[in-house]
């Protein structure tokens, strides 16, 4: 899966772990990836670790489907690099930047914003119901930039990190290995240990309903502060 420079366009949105690229059509090279979003994650890993992370993502995706939580069409692959290591990559369907919730909320009507937060609150309820009835537990980061309005439904775009507990689970070191910027390379071992512990606590919180409700409200109020009362009411109605 080789992409040449004039075959891709950088997209405006990016996360802590990736910069997404849109694959363009070119005269000289045909590709099945044209029109898709290509995400290349920072950092590399050995084959065993790569298979572990890819399997975790695939299992997370399947659990979200069972829970009836829409996710963007995604294929996770491992691409070989030098020294026998691999890079984690994903190919996804394209969504316009206007439909990514962090942008959509800035310009949508009051009723549209309320409809979106109702759908997001329903995601929390679906997570809770899934976790009560399945051996796997799934969580989620409810940042608006992780979601888009796709085919009329609030749809998850970001499947990394896979917030799943199923014998194995994502850990602080997994995340630190894929950060685009590595601020921890020159700090002390003690500071790194404390940072890891804080990250692990943060991961754990994304499985807790009360935390997710508070974070959802905070994120939406930050985008549309004039709708705080309506947002509170919507969350209370959807998630008891």
Buried (B, 14 or more C-beta within 10 A) or exposed (E): EEBEEEBBEEBEBEBEBBBBBBBBEEEEEEBEBEEBBBBBBBBBBEEEBBEBBBBBBBBBBEBBEBBEBBBBEBEBEBBEEEEEBBBBBBBBBBBEEEBBBBBBBEEBEEEEBBBBBBBBBBBBBBBBEBBEEEEBBBBBBBBBBBBBBBEEEBBBBBBBBBBBBBEEBBBBEBBBBBBEEEEEEEEEEEEBEEBBEEBBEEBBBBBEBEBBBEBBBEBBBEBBEEBEEBBBBBBEEBBE
